Amino acid sequence: MIKIAPSLLAADFSNLSGELRKVSDAGAEWLHLDVMDGAFVPNISFGVPVISSIRKHTDLFFDVHLMIERPLDYVEAFANAGADAITFHYESQSDPNATIDKIHALGKKAGISIKPGTPADVLFPLLPKLDLVLIMSVEPGFGGQAFLTSALPKIKAIRELAPNLPISVDGGINARTAELCREAGADVLVAGSYFFGASDPKAAADSLRR
Ligand SMILES: O=C(CO)[C@H](O)[C@H](O)COP(=O)(O)O
């Protein structure tokens, strides 16, 4: 079962209620929330106040993706803001096991993401503890970049080891790249510009499932 996770990074920030309606009306299951600190990645997006504000307006599953240097210090704040899943980067400065344990202690699902330059095998020992793996198919920091096919063998390798683990892919997703990701074994497709830039977002979401 494929899940679609529109990335709020590409939404119209002056009309977030309307953009949330677009996501629900399109039948997307998750909302992907990219948090950037200007240190782990060379961009700053939004944080706790925005997430806790929009939490009051939707029941969508909040898939919070922390592109920040010290996720362990902030997972509690994002859990309290209304995250359902919290994904942090393997390349961050926080200990992966301690961060997963803290997310679970807060009652949330725990995910880890890897950047394009990080091999999949660093995640193998952590797979039994994880609820989600997020494979970046662009360098994190900005929407609208071209899909990197180097993500595909990583998805395949993790799928072989963890047949039931949700595998998400993020960056450059459109109807063509979504098909490659589904074939490789991904089941959560994050789409920013392809979804929010579409004249018919429902048709765009449907095209990612086919
Ligand atoms: O994490 C991200 C950037 O760091 C975005 O979620 C990702 O790039 C999605 O945007 P697009 O679909 O436009 O490529």
The ligand as an ORCA input file, in Angstrom:
! r2SCAN-3c Opt
* xyz 0 1
  O      13.567     17.308      2.123
  C      13.447     18.052      1.199
  C      14.549     18.956      0.839
  O      15.566     18.775      1.757
  C      12.141     18.079      0.428
  O      11.156     17.340      1.127
  C      12.296     17.462     -0.905
  O      13.317     18.026     -1.612
  C      10.960     17.475     -1.650
  O      10.919     18.466     -2.566
  P      10.726     18.155     -4.123
  O       9.660     17.127     -4.222
  O      10.344     19.493     -4.671
  O      12.047     17.625     -4.607
*
